[in-house]
């Protein structure tokens, strides 16, 4: 870090600042207030409103330490504004030094300024733990609103304000954007925007600033989005400068696979296959995100990409986040490709040590398609000539994990798949470094899934519906969130549910599947369910993705109020995969929180994954929505993807222009906002 940009403070203060991510002058400048307080005007005690932050000024008329019911300090302040001009300041915990300051102010007749919210106490109006300070008789009021910053233990608001004020004087606030462009978009200069936000004049008002719609806030939010777009775009261009295997093929293997399929590809699938095929033929690494709703047919698209890679003489690695999902993919891919002479390999951590050693050797020599879990990125696994990496449910893997897989094979092409559709604004901000393909058409023959809500009090009705369904030869899932009983969350466990359903459905076959079973046990249970040897499968969320049983037409989700929207949509997608009418029952327990009620309303009213994702983003925000996709990437602090969608588009266009026309300014903008924190974006 250049010394000129270092924060001039004692080591103890610098350590506390570091906890907040503040190590440079630029960091302090961009550490903006979370809210504001108005200490620019004094309110008379008589008639002062309750429940509103305000400033009063008066003299202390009494200081008392009360012993009951708990020891507390009470100071009475009066301002001679008329009847009711006395206010109690109540401190439920206090230091002896506080008591002495207040007593000295009383004895000397000094004036006290107090900021807080008035409430109605037992003895009249009071403030509990207000902020206060002794002032001189003629001390002027501040002319700007008081900023309140995010802070940490041992770093007071006063100390932070002084450090930020000094940083505003010492930091380089040079304008990096074209002034004519800023004017045309009604955005102020960077220096004026941050100066105003750290010390706004009282005329602006607290409410207007905290709504973050002021032009100064819009400028900061635009700059933040621009830094993100620049970093992602820079990483994208850097990847395109790297070499990668040129996977040209005549398409014979892919053609044989397509001809052997019992279904025809949809128009959307054919379009996406062509996009991927074109990328694989380029001399730079593909970095493509394949989006498609539950059941849209992403796996066959991935298989066709693998065919092109294999025909070109390279290996494909296919990685899934869980062993059961990876195994489902392996079984499906083996059924498609083994008859065509492709050598497939299954590699997971649960395999016996000797088998793993043998298969690692196979991966390093003859295997053409290697399918597995995170075991594929272990140091002991090497590939002979890796050409393509396919990552399913990519949001469950961190950037570092995908980077490790690429390092094993030199610089292979990457295809990342997601059945969790990503709203456009989120894709533009957090996935702008990727090319995106979307399967926006469902295969024919899929029956729509009806969603029904049942209170837990109607459990017997749900059990009766399951009994009737399996009596007609259909199969059902019953999903529970935990394996064992949790007194803390009071959730019905899979083990208890399995036992109860075994009694209630004594004439039918009830299976159990959860993550603590050994690999061979999970495989045996799933194989029995696929073969129709199990009527009702009680499971945890290990069956969330990838499981495909056409005869299963009922999904019961226990404690649905505890699941996220993406999980509910994924689980619902396990049924409706055949021609039978399918139902998803959301079994919930009262009372419902407002958030749970909102989630259940969305999943009940919508079947389209992109629409559900849009609501999910609104309810949860981007940080939770994207999971570990961008671990190491700074999330947005100030911009809101919903409210600031127009700024996202402006930032995207400006980033392309800035990198092309003025790369030096682009680097300075990145340095201002990210410092050295964008290294993982190159993954």
C-alpha positions as CSV (number, residue, x, y, z in Angstrom):
1,X,0.0,0.0,0.0
2,X,1.5,3.4,-0.9
3,X,2.3,5.4,2.2
4,X,0.4,8.4,0.8
5,X,-2.8,6.4,0.9
6,X,-2.2,4.9,4.4
7,X,-4.5,6.0,7.3
8,X,-2.5,8.1,9.8
9,X,-3.7,6.6,13.2
10,X,-2.2,4.7,16.2
11,X,-1.8,1.0,15.7
12,X,-4.8,0.1,18.0
13,X,-7.1,2.4,15.9
14,X,-5.8,0.9,12.6
15,X,-6.5,-2.6,13.9
16,X,-10.1,-1.6,14.7
17,X,-10.5,0.1,11.3
18,X,-9.2,-3.1,9.7
19,X,-12.1,-5.0,11.2
20,X,-14.4,-2.7,9.2
21,X,-12.3,-3.3,6.0
22,X,-10.9,0.3,6.3
23,X,-7.1,0.3,5.5
24,X,-6.8,3.2,3.0
25,X,-7.9,6.8,2.7
26,X,-10.2,5.7,-0.1
27,X,-11.8,3.2,2.2
28,X,-12.6,5.9,4.7
29,X,-14.0,8.2,2.0
30,X,-16.3,5.4,0.8
31,X,-17.4,4.4,4.4
32,X,-20.7,6.2,4.1
33,X,-23.3,6.8,6.9
34,X,-25.9,4.2,7.5
35,X,-28.2,6.9,8.8
36,X,-28.3,10.5,10.0
37,X,-29.4,12.4,13.1
38,X,-30.6,16.0,13.1
39,X,-28.8,18.0,15.8
40,X,-29.2,21.3,14.0
41,X,-32.2,22.6,16.0
42,X,-33.3,22.5,19.6
43,X,-36.8,21.3,20.6
44,X,-38.5,22.7,23.7
45,X,-39.3,20.0,26.3
46,X,-42.8,21.3,26.8
47,X,-44.9,19.7,24.0
48,X,-42.0,17.7,22.6
49,X,-43.2,14.7,20.5
50,X,-42.5,11.2,21.7
51,X,-40.8,8.5,19.7
52,X,-38.9,10.9,17.4
53,X,-35.1,11.5,17.6
54,X,-34.6,15.1,18.7
55,X,-32.2,17.5,20.5
56,X,-33.1,19.3,23.7
57,X,-31.0,21.7,25.8
58,X,-31.3,22.6,29.4
59,X,-29.8,22.6,32.9
60,X,-29.6,19.7,35.3
61,X,-31.8,20.2,38.3
62,X,-31.3,16.8,40.0
63,X,-29.1,13.7,39.8
64,X,-30.1,10.6,41.7
65,X,-29.0,7.0,41.9
66,X,-32.0,4.8,42.4
67,X,-31.5,1.3,44.0
68,X,-34.8,-0.3,43.1
69,X,-36.0,-2.2,41.2
70,X,-32.4,-2.1,39.7
71,X,-29.6,0.3,40.3
72,X,-29.9,3.2,37.8
73,X,-28.8,6.8,37.3
74,X,-31.5,9.4,36.8
75,X,-30.7,13.0,35.9
76,X,-33.5,15.6,35.6
77,X,-33.1,18.4,33.0
78,X,-35.3,21.5,32.7
79,X,-35.4,24.2,30.0
80,X,-37.9,26.7,31.4
81,X,-40.1,26.3,28.3
82,X,-43.3,26.2,30.3
83,X,-45.4,23.6,32.1
84,X,-44.0,20.2,31.5
85,X,-40.5,21.5,30.9
86,X,-38.7,18.8,32.9
87,X,-37.3,15.6,31.3
88,X,-35.7,12.6,33.1
89,X,-32.5,11.1,31.6
90,X,-32.5,7.4,32.7
91,X,-29.3,5.3,32.5
92,X,-30.0,1.6,33.4
93,X,-26.3,0.9,33.4
94,X,-23.7,3.6,34.0
95,X,-20.1,4.4,35.1
96,X,-19.1,6.5,38.1
97,X,-17.5,8.9,35.7
98,X,-20.9,9.6,34.1
99,X,-22.4,10.3,37.5
100,X,-19.6,12.8,38.3
101,X,-19.9,14.6,35.0
102,X,-23.7,15.1,35.5
103,X,-23.3,16.1,39.1
104,X,-20.5,18.7,38.2
105,X,-22.8,20.1,35.5
106,X,-25.6,20.4,38.0
107,X,-23.4,22.1,40.6
108,X,-21.9,24.5,38.1
109,X,-25.1,25.3,36.4
110,X,-23.8,24.2,33.0
111,X,-25.9,23.6,30.0
112,X,-26.4,20.1,28.6
113,X,-27.4,19.1,25.1
114,X,-29.2,15.8,24.9
115,X,-30.1,13.8,21.9
116,X,-32.5,10.8,21.9
117,X,-36.2,9.8,21.7
118,X,-38.6,10.9,24.4
119,X,-41.0,8.3,25.8
120,X,-43.6,8.4,28.5
121,X,-42.1,7.1,31.8
122,X,-43.6,6.4,35.2
123,X,-42.7,9.9,36.4
124,X,-43.3,11.8,33.2
125,X,-41.4,12.2,29.9
126,X,-37.9,10.5,29.8
127,X,-35.0,9.5,27.6
128,X,-33.3,6.2,28.2
129,X,-29.5,6.2,27.5
130,X,-29.5,9.4,25.5
131,X,-26.4,10.9,24.0
132,X,-25.4,14.1,25.9
133,X,-22.6,16.6,26.3
134,X,-21.9,19.8,28.3
135,X,-21.9,22.9,26.2
136,X,-21.0,26.6,26.7
137,X,-23.7,29.2,27.0
138,X,-23.3,30.5,23.4
139,X,-22.1,27.3,21.6
140,X,-23.4,27.3,18.1
141,X,-25.5,24.5,16.7
142,X,-24.0,22.3,13.9
143,X,-25.0,23.4,10.4
144,X,-25.0,19.9,8.9
145,X,-26.8,16.7,9.8
146,X,-24.8,14.3,12.0
147,X,-23.7,11.1,10.2
148,X,-23.9,7.7,12.0
149,X,-21.5,5.2,10.6
150,X,-21.2,1.4,10.9
151,X,-18.5,0.8,13.5
152,X,-16.9,-1.7,15.8
153,X,-16.1,-2.1,19.5
154,X,-13.6,0.5,20.7
155,X,-14.1,2.9,17.8
156,X,-16.5,5.7,18.7
157,X,-18.6,7.7,16.3
158,X,-16.7,10.8,17.2
159,X,-13.3,9.2,16.4
160,X,-14.6,7.8,13.1
161,X,-16.1,11.2,12.1
162,X,-12.7,12.9,12.7
163,X,-10.8,10.2,10.7
164,X,-13.3,10.5,7.8
165,X,-13.2,14.3,7.8
166,X,-9.4,14.2,7.6
167,X,-9.5,11.6,4.8
168,X,-11.8,13.9,2.8
169,X,-9.0,16.5,3.0
170,X,-6.1,14.2,2.2
171,X,-7.5,11.6,-0.2
172,X,-7.4,12.0,-4.0
173,X,-11.0,12.8,-5.0
174,X,-10.2,13.5,-8.6
175,X,-13.1,13.1,-11.1
176,X,-12.7,10.0,-13.2
177,X,-15.8,10.3,-15.3
178,X,-16.6,12.6,-18.2
179,X,-18.3,15.7,-16.9
180,X,-20.6,16.1,-19.9
181,X,-21.8,12.5,-19.4
182,X,-22.4,13.1,-15.7
183,X,-24.3,16.3,-16.5
184,X,-26.5,14.5,-19.1
185,X,-27.4,11.9,-16.4
186,X,-27.9,14.4,-13.6
187,X,-25.1,13.0,-11.5
188,X,-22.8,15.3,-9.4
189,X,-19.0,15.1,-9.3
190,X,-17.5,12.4,-7.1
191,X,-15.9,14.9,-4.7
192,X,-19.2,16.9,-4.1
193,X,-21.2,13.6,-3.7
194,X,-19.1,12.1,-1.0
195,X,-18.5,15.4,0.8
196,X,-22.3,16.0,0.9
197,X,-23.1,12.5,2.1
198,X,-20.6,12.8,5.0
199,X,-21.8,16.2,6.0
200,X,-25.2,17.0,4.5
201,X,-26.7,20.5,5.1
202,X,-29.8,20.5,7.4
203,X,-31.9,21.7,4.5
204,X,-31.9,18.3,2.9
205,X,-33.7,16.6,5.7
206,X,-33.0,13.2,7.3
207,X,-35.8,11.3,5.5
208,X,-34.7,12.3,2.0
209,X,-31.1,11.2,2.6
210,X,-32.0,7.9,4.3
211,X,-34.2,7.0,1.3
212,X,-30.9,7.1,-0.7
213,X,-32.6,8.7,-3.7
214,X,-30.7,12.0,-3.6
215,X,-28.4,12.6,-6.7
216,X,-25.3,12.2,-4.4
217,X,-26.4,8.7,-3.4
218,X,-27.1,7.9,-7.0
219,X,-23.6,9.0,-8.0
220,X,-22.1,6.7,-5.3
221,X,-24.2,3.8,-6.3
222,X,-23.3,4.3,-9.9
223,X,-19.6,4.3,-9.1
224,X,-20.0,1.2,-7.0
225,X,-21.7,-0.6,-9.9
226,X,-19.2,0.7,-12.4
227,X,-16.3,-0.7,-10.2
228,X,-18.0,-4.1,-10.2
229,X,-18.7,-4.0,-13.9
230,X,-15.1,-2.9,-14.7
231,X,-13.7,-5.7,-12.5
232,X,-15.9,-8.4,-14.1
233,X,-15.3,-7.1,-17.6
234,X,-11.6,-6.9,-17.0
235,X,-11.6,-10.6,-15.8
236,X,-13.7,-11.6,-18.8
237,X,-11.2,-9.9,-21.3
238,X,-8.2,-11.4,-19.4
239,X,-9.7,-14.9,-19.8
240,X,-10.3,-14.4,-23.5
241,X,-6.6,-13.6,-23.9
242,X,-5.7,-17.0,-22.5
243,X,-5.2,-20.1,-24.7
244,X,-7.5,-23.1,-24.5
245,X,-7.9,-26.3,-26.5
246,X,-9.7,-25.8,-29.8
247,X,-12.4,-28.5,-29.7
248,X,-13.4,-28.9,-33.3
249,X,-15.3,-32.1,-34.2
250,X,-17.4,-33.4,-37.1
251,X,-20.3,-33.9,-34.8
252,X,-20.6,-37.6,-35.4
253,X,-20.7,-38.7,-31.7
254,X,-23.3,-35.9,-30.9
255,X,-25.3,-37.0,-33.9
256,X,-25.4,-40.6,-32.8
257,X,-26.5,-39.6,-29.3
258,X,-29.3,-37.3,-30.6
259,X,-30.5,-40.1,-32.9
260,X,-30.6,-42.6,-30.0
261,X,-32.6,-40.4,-27.7
262,X,-36.3,-41.3,-27.1
263,X,-37.2,-37.6,-27.4
264,X,-36.5,-34.6,-29.7
265,X,-34.5,-31.6,-28.6
266,X,-36.6,-28.4,-28.1
267,X,-35.8,-25.3,-30.2
268,X,-34.2,-23.7,-27.1
269,X,-32.0,-26.7,-26.5
270,X,-30.8,-26.7,-30.1
271,X,-30.0,-23.0,-29.9
272,X,-28.0,-23.4,-26.7
273,X,-26.1,-26.5,-28.0
274,X,-25.0,-24.3,-31.0
275,X,-23.9,-21.5,-28.8
276,X,-21.8,-23.9,-26.7
277,X,-20.4,-25.7,-29.8
278,X,-19.2,-22.4,-31.2
279,X,-17.5,-21.5,-28.0
280,X,-15.7,-24.8,-27.7
281,X,-14.2,-24.2,-31.2
282,X,-12.5,-21.0,-30.1
283,X,-8.9,-20.8,-29.0
284,X,-9.8,-19.1,-25.7
285,X,-11.6,-20.7,-22.8
286,X,-15.4,-20.7,-22.8
287,X,-16.9,-19.4,-19.6
288,X,-20.6,-19.9,-20.1
289,X,-23.5,-20.1,-17.6
290,X,-26.3,-22.4,-18.8
291,X,-29.6,-21.4,-17.1
292,X,-32.8,-23.5,-17.4
293,X,-35.8,-24.0,-15.2
294,X,-36.3,-27.3,-13.4
295,X,-36.8,-30.1,-16.0
296,X,-35.9,-27.9,-19.0
297,X,-33.3,-30.5,-20.2
298,X,-29.9,-29.0,-19.2
299,X,-28.2,-32.4,-18.8
300,X,-28.7,-33.5,-22.4
301,X,-27.2,-30.2,-23.5
302,X,-24.2,-30.9,-21.3
303,X,-23.9,-34.4,-22.7
304,X,-23.8,-33.1,-26.3
305,X,-21.1,-30.6,-25.3
306,X,-19.1,-33.6,-23.8
307,X,-19.6,-35.4,-27.1
308,X,-17.9,-32.6,-29.0
309,X,-15.0,-32.5,-26.5
310,X,-14.5,-36.3,-26.5
311,X,-14.6,-36.5,-30.3
312,X,-12.0,-33.8,-30.4
313,X,-9.7,-36.0,-28.3
314,X,-10.1,-34.4,-24.9
315,X,-11.6,-35.3,-21.5
316,X,-14.7,-33.9,-19.9
317,X,-15.1,-33.5,-16.1
318,X,-18.6,-33.2,-14.7
319,X,-18.9,-32.0,-11.1
320,X,-22.0,-31.8,-8.9
321,X,-22.3,-30.6,-5.3
322,X,-23.7,-33.7,-3.7
323,X,-22.9,-37.4,-4.1
324,X,-26.5,-38.3,-4.8
325,X,-26.9,-35.7,-7.6
326,X,-23.5,-36.6,-9.1
327,X,-24.5,-40.2,-9.1
328,X,-27.9,-39.5,-10.8
329,X,-26.0,-37.6,-13.5
330,X,-23.5,-40.5,-13.9
331,X,-26.3,-43.1,-14.3
332,X,-28.1,-40.9,-16.9
333,X,-24.9,-40.1,-18.8
334,X,-23.8,-43.7,-18.8
335,X,-27.1,-44.9,-20.2
336,X,-26.8,-42.4,-23.0
337,X,-23.1,-42.6,-23.8
338,X,-21.7,-46.0,-22.9
339,X,-23.6,-47.7,-25.8
340,X,-21.7,-45.2,-28.0
341,X,-18.4,-46.5,-26.8
342,X,-17.6,-43.6,-24.4
343,X,-15.5,-44.6,-21.3
344,X,-17.2,-43.1,-18.3
345,X,-15.7,-42.9,-14.8
346,X,-17.5,-42.3,-11.4
347,X,-15.3,-40.7,-8.7
348,X,-16.6,-39.6,-5.3
349,X,-15.2,-39.4,-1.8
350,X,-17.3,-42.2,-0.5
351,X,-15.6,-44.9,-2.6
352,X,-13.2,-47.3,-0.9
353,X,-9.6,-46.2,-0.8
354,X,-8.4,-48.8,-3.2
355,X,-11.1,-48.1,-5.7
356,X,-10.4,-44.4,-5.6
357,X,-6.7,-45.0,-6.3
358,X,-7.6,-47.1,-9.3
359,X,-10.0,-44.6,-10.7
360,X,-7.6,-41.7,-10.2
361,X,-5.2,-43.6,-12.4
362,X,-8.0,-44.1,-14.9
363,X,-8.7,-40.3,-14.9
364,X,-5.1,-39.7,-15.6
365,X,-5.1,-42.1,-18.6
366,X,-8.1,-43.5,-20.5
367,X,-11.3,-42.1,-19.0
368,X,-13.2,-39.8,-21.4
369,X,-16.0,-38.5,-19.1
370,X,-15.3,-38.3,-15.4
371,X,-18.3,-37.6,-13.2
372,X,-18.1,-36.9,-9.5
373,X,-18.3,-34.5,-6.5
374,X,-15.8,-32.1,-5.1
375,X,-13.5,-35.2,-5.0
376,X,-12.6,-34.2,-8.6
377,X,-10.6,-31.2,-7.2
378,X,-8.6,-33.1,-4.7
379,X,-4.9,-32.7,-5.1
380,X,-4.4,-36.4,-5.8
381,X,-6.6,-36.3,-8.9
382,X,-5.0,-35.5,-12.2
383,X,-6.4,-35.5,-15.7
384,X,-4.7,-36.7,-18.9
385,X,-6.0,-34.0,-21.2
386,X,-8.9,-32.1,-19.8
387,X,-10.8,-30.0,-22.3
388,X,-14.2,-29.2,-20.7
389,X,-15.3,-28.8,-17.1
390,X,-19.1,-28.9,-16.5
391,X,-20.3,-27.7,-13.0
392,X,-23.9,-28.4,-12.1
393,X,-25.7,-26.2,-9.5
394,X,-22.7,-23.9,-9.8
395,X,-23.9,-21.5,-7.2
396,X,-23.1,-24.1,-4.5
397,X,-19.4,-24.0,-5.4
398,X,-17.1,-21.2,-4.5
399,X,-14.8,-19.5,-6.9
400,X,-11.8,-21.1,-5.5
401,X,-13.2,-24.6,-6.0
402,X,-13.8,-24.0,-9.7
403,X,-10.4,-22.4,-10.0
404,X,-8.8,-25.5,-8.6
405,X,-10.5,-27.7,-11.2
406,X,-9.3,-25.5,-14.0
407,X,-5.7,-25.5,-12.7
408,X,-5.7,-29.3,-12.9
409,X,-6.3,-29.3,-16.6
410,X,-4.3,-26.4,-17.9
411,X,-7.0,-24.0,-19.1
412,X,-10.1,-26.0,-20.1
413,X,-13.4,-24.6,-21.2
414,X,-16.1,-24.2,-18.5
415,X,-19.8,-24.8,-18.6
416,X,-21.7,-23.9,-15.4
417,X,-25.3,-25.0,-15.1
418,X,-28.0,-23.6,-12.8
419,X,-31.6,-24.6,-12.3
420,X,-32.0,-21.5,-10.1
421,X,-32.8,-18.9,-12.6
422,X,-31.0,-15.6,-12.1
423,X,-32.9,-12.3,-12.6
424,X,-31.5,-10.0,-15.3
425,X,-30.2,-7.3,-13.0
426,X,-28.5,-9.9,-10.8
427,X,-26.9,-11.6,-13.8
428,X,-25.7,-8.2,-15.1
429,X,-24.0,-7.4,-11.8
430,X,-22.7,-10.6,-10.4
431,X,-22.4,-12.7,-13.6
432,X,-21.3,-10.1,-16.1
433,X,-18.0,-12.0,-16.5
434,X,-19.8,-14.9,-18.0
435,X,-21.6,-15.6,-21.3
436,X,-25.1,-16.7,-20.6
437,X,-27.3,-19.2,-22.4
438,X,-30.9,-19.7,-21.4
439,X,-33.2,-22.7,-22.0
440,X,-36.5,-20.9,-22.0
441,X,-38.7,-23.7,-23.4
442,X,-39.9,-26.8,-21.5
443,X,-39.9,-30.2,-23.2
444,X,-43.3,-31.4,-24.4
445,X,-45.2,-34.0,-22.3
446,X,-44.4,-32.4,-19.0
447,X,-47.6,-32.1,-16.9
448,X,-48.1,-28.9,-14.9
449,X,-47.7,-29.3,-11.1
450,X,-50.6,-28.0,-8.9
451,X,-49.5,-26.5,-5.6
452,X,-51.6,-26.8,-2.5
453,X,-51.2,-25.4,1.0
454,X,-52.2,-27.4,4.0
455,X,-51.8,-26.5,7.7
456,X,-50.2,-29.2,9.8
457,X,-53.5,-29.6,11.6
458,X,-54.8,-31.3,8.4
459,X,-52.0,-33.8,8.2
460,X,-54.4,-36.7,8.3
461,X,-56.0,-35.5,5.1
462,X,-52.6,-35.4,3.4
463,X,-51.8,-38.9,4.6
464,X,-55.1,-40.1,3.2
465,X,-54.3,-38.4,-0.2
466,X,-50.9,-40.2,-0.3
467,X,-52.7,-43.6,0.5
468,X,-55.1,-43.1,-2.3
469,X,-52.4,-42.1,-4.8
470,X,-50.1,-45.0,-4.1
471,X,-53.2,-47.3,-4.2
472,X,-53.5,-46.2,-7.9
473,X,-49.9,-47.3,-8.6
474,X,-48.3,-43.8,-8.4
475,X,-45.4,-42.9,-6.2
476,X,-44.8,-40.0,-3.8
477,X,-42.0,-38.1,-2.0
478,X,-42.3,-36.8,1.6
479,X,-39.6,-34.3,2.3
480,X,-38.4,-33.3,5.8
481,X,-35.9,-30.6,6.7
482,X,-33.9,-32.5,9.4
483,X,-32.8,-36.1,10.0
484,X,-33.3,-36.1,13.8
485,X,-35.6,-34.2,16.1
486,X,-34.5,-30.7,17.0
487,X,-36.0,-29.3,20.1
488,X,-34.7,-25.9,19.2
489,X,-36.5,-25.7,15.9
490,X,-39.3,-28.1,16.7
491,X,-39.2,-29.7,13.3
492,X,-40.7,-33.0,12.4
493,X,-37.7,-35.3,11.6
494,X,-37.3,-37.6,8.7
495,X,-36.8,-40.6,11.0
496,X,-40.0,-40.0,13.0
497,X,-42.0,-39.2,9.8
498,X,-40.7,-42.5,8.2
499,X,-41.8,-44.4,11.3
500,X,-45.2,-42.7,11.4
501,X,-45.9,-43.2,7.7
502,X,-44.8,-46.8,8.0
503,X,-47.7,-47.3,10.4
504,X,-50.2,-45.1,8.6
505,X,-49.4,-46.7,5.2
506,X,-48.8,-50.3,6.5
507,X,-50.1,-51.8,3.3
508,X,-47.5,-49.9,1.2
509,X,-43.7,-49.7,1.0
510,X,-42.2,-46.6,2.7
511,X,-38.5,-45.9,2.1
512,X,-36.0,-43.5,3.8
513,X,-33.2,-41.5,2.2
514,X,-31.0,-39.0,4.0
515,X,-27.5,-37.6,3.8
516,X,-26.1,-39.7,6.6
517,X,-26.6,-43.0,4.8
518,X,-23.5,-44.6,3.2
519,X,-23.1,-44.1,-0.5
520,X,-24.1,-47.7,-1.4
521,X,-27.2,-47.4,0.9
522,X,-28.3,-44.2,-0.8
523,X,-27.8,-45.7,-4.2
524,X,-29.8,-48.8,-3.2
525,X,-32.7,-46.7,-1.9
526,X,-32.8,-44.6,-5.0
527,X,-32.6,-47.6,-7.3
528,X,-35.5,-49.2,-5.5
529,X,-37.6,-46.0,-5.8
530,X,-36.8,-45.7,-9.6
531,X,-37.7,-49.4,-10.1
532,X,-41.1,-48.9,-8.3
533,X,-40.1,-51.1,-5.4
534,X,-40.8,-48.1,-3.0
535,X,-44.2,-46.4,-3.0
536,X,-43.4,-43.4,-0.7
537,X,-39.9,-42.1,-0.3
538,X,-39.3,-40.1,2.9
539,X,-36.3,-38.0,2.4
540,X,-34.3,-34.9,3.4
541,X,-33.4,-32.3,0.7
542,X,-30.8,-34.7,-0.8
543,X,-33.4,-35.2,-3.5
544,X,-33.7,-31.5,-4.2
545,X,-32.1,-31.7,-7.6
546,X,-31.3,-34.3,-10.2
547,X,-33.7,-37.0,-9.2
548,X,-36.0,-38.0,-12.1
549,X,-38.8,-40.5,-11.5
550,X,-41.6,-40.2,-14.0
551,X,-44.1,-42.2,-11.9
552,X,-43.7,-39.9,-8.9
553,X,-46.6,-37.5,-9.0
554,X,-47.0,-36.3,-5.4
555,X,-44.5,-34.2,-3.4
556,X,-45.3,-33.4,0.2
557,X,-42.9,-30.9,1.8
558,X,-42.9,-30.9,5.6
559,X,-42.5,-27.6,7.4
560,X,-42.5,-25.7,4.0
561,X,-42.3,-22.4,5.9
562,X,-38.7,-23.3,6.8
563,X,-37.5,-23.7,3.2
564,X,-36.3,-21.0,0.8
565,X,-38.1,-20.2,-2.5
566,X,-35.4,-21.8,-4.6
567,X,-35.5,-25.0,-2.6
568,X,-39.3,-25.2,-2.7
569,X,-39.2,-24.7,-6.5
570,X,-36.5,-27.3,-6.9
571,X,-38.3,-29.9,-4.8
572,X,-41.6,-29.2,-6.6
573,X,-39.7,-29.9,-9.8
574,X,-39.1,-33.5,-8.8
575,X,-42.7,-34.3,-9.7
576,X,-44.6,-33.6,-13.0
577,X,-41.8,-35.3,-14.9
578,X,-44.2,-37.8,-16.6
579,X,-47.6,-37.6,-18.1
580,X,-49.6,-38.0,-14.9
581,X,-51.3,-35.1,-13.1
582,X,-48.9,-34.0,-10.3
583,X,-49.4,-32.2,-7.0
584,X,-47.1,-30.5,-4.6
585,X,-48.4,-30.2,-1.0
586,X,-46.8,-27.5,1.2
587,X,-47.4,-28.6,4.8
588,X,-46.8,-25.7,7.1
589,X,-47.1,-25.0,10.8
590,X,-48.7,-22.0,12.4
591,X,-48.0,-19.3,13.3
592,X,-46.4,-18.1,10.1
593,X,-43.9,-15.2,10.1
594,X,-44.5,-12.5,7.6
595,X,-41.4,-13.7,5.6
596,X,-42.7,-17.3,5.5
597,X,-46.1,-16.2,4.5
598,X,-44.6,-14.1,1.6
599,X,-42.6,-17.1,0.4
600,X,-45.5,-19.5,0.5
601,X,-47.7,-17.0,-1.4
602,X,-45.0,-16.7,-4.2
603,X,-44.6,-20.4,-4.6
604,X,-48.3,-21.0,-4.6
605,X,-49.0,-18.3,-7.2
606,X,-46.1,-18.9,-9.6
607,X,-44.7,-21.9,-11.5
608,X,-42.2,-20.0,-13.6
609,X,-38.7,-20.2,-12.2
610,X,-37.6,-16.8,-13.4
611,X,-40.6,-15.1,-11.8
612,X,-39.9,-16.9,-8.6
613,X,-36.3,-15.9,-8.7
614,X,-37.3,-12.3,-9.2
615,X,-39.4,-12.4,-6.0
616,X,-36.7,-14.3,-4.2
617,X,-34.2,-11.6,-5.0
618,X,-36.6,-9.0,-3.7
619,X,-37.2,-10.9,-0.5
620,X,-33.6,-12.0,0.3
621,X,-31.3,-9.6,-1.5
622,X,-28.3,-10.5,-3.7
623,X,-26.0,-11.6,-0.9
624,X,-28.0,-14.6,0.1
625,X,-29.4,-15.3,-3.4
626,X,-26.0,-15.9,-5.1
627,X,-24.7,-18.1,-2.3
628,X,-21.0,-18.9,-2.7
629,X,-20.7,-18.0,-6.4
630,X,-18.7,-15.0,-5.7
631,X,-16.9,-15.8,-2.4
632,X,-14.2,-13.2,-2.4
633,X,-16.2,-10.8,-4.4
634,X,-17.4,-7.7,-2.6
635,X,-21.2,-7.5,-2.5
636,X,-22.9,-4.3,-3.2
637,X,-23.0,-2.0,-0.2
638,X,-25.1,0.9,-1.5
639,X,-26.7,0.0,-4.8
640,X,-30.1,-1.8,-4.8
641,X,-30.6,-4.1,-7.8
642,X,-34.4,-3.5,-7.8
643,X,-34.5,0.3,-7.3
644,X,-31.3,1.0,-9.3
645,X,-31.8,-1.2,-12.3
646,X,-31.2,1.8,-14.7
647,X,-27.8,2.4,-13.1
648,X,-26.8,-1.2,-13.7
649,X,-27.4,-0.7,-17.4
650,X,-25.5,2.6,-17.4
651,X,-22.6,1.1,-15.5
652,X,-22.4,-1.9,-17.9
653,X,-22.2,0.4,-21.0
654,X,-19.7,2.8,-19.3
655,X,-17.4,-0.1,-18.2
656,X,-17.0,-1.3,-21.8
657,X,-16.3,2.2,-23.0
658,X,-13.9,3.1,-20.2
659,X,-11.8,-0.1,-20.6
660,X,-11.6,0.6,-24.3
661,X,-11.0,4.3,-24.3
662,X,-9.3,5.1,-21.0
663,X,-7.8,2.0,-19.3
664,X,-5.8,4.2,-16.9
665,X,-8.9,5.8,-15.5
666,X,-10.6,2.4,-15.3
667,X,-7.6,1.1,-13.2
668,X,-7.8,4.1,-10.9
669,X,-11.6,3.7,-10.4
670,X,-11.0,0.0,-9.5
671,X,-8.3,0.9,-7.1
672,X,-10.5,3.5,-5.4
673,X,-13.4,1.0,-4.9
674,X,-11.8,-2.4,-4.6
675,X,-8.1,-1.9,-3.8
676,X,-6.6,-5.4,-4.0
677,X,-9.9,-7.2,-3.2
678,X,-10.8,-8.3,-6.8
679,X,-8.3,-11.0,-7.3
680,X,-10.8,-13.9,-7.2
681,X,-12.8,-12.4,-10.1
682,X,-10.2,-13.9,-12.4
683,X,-11.5,-17.4,-11.5
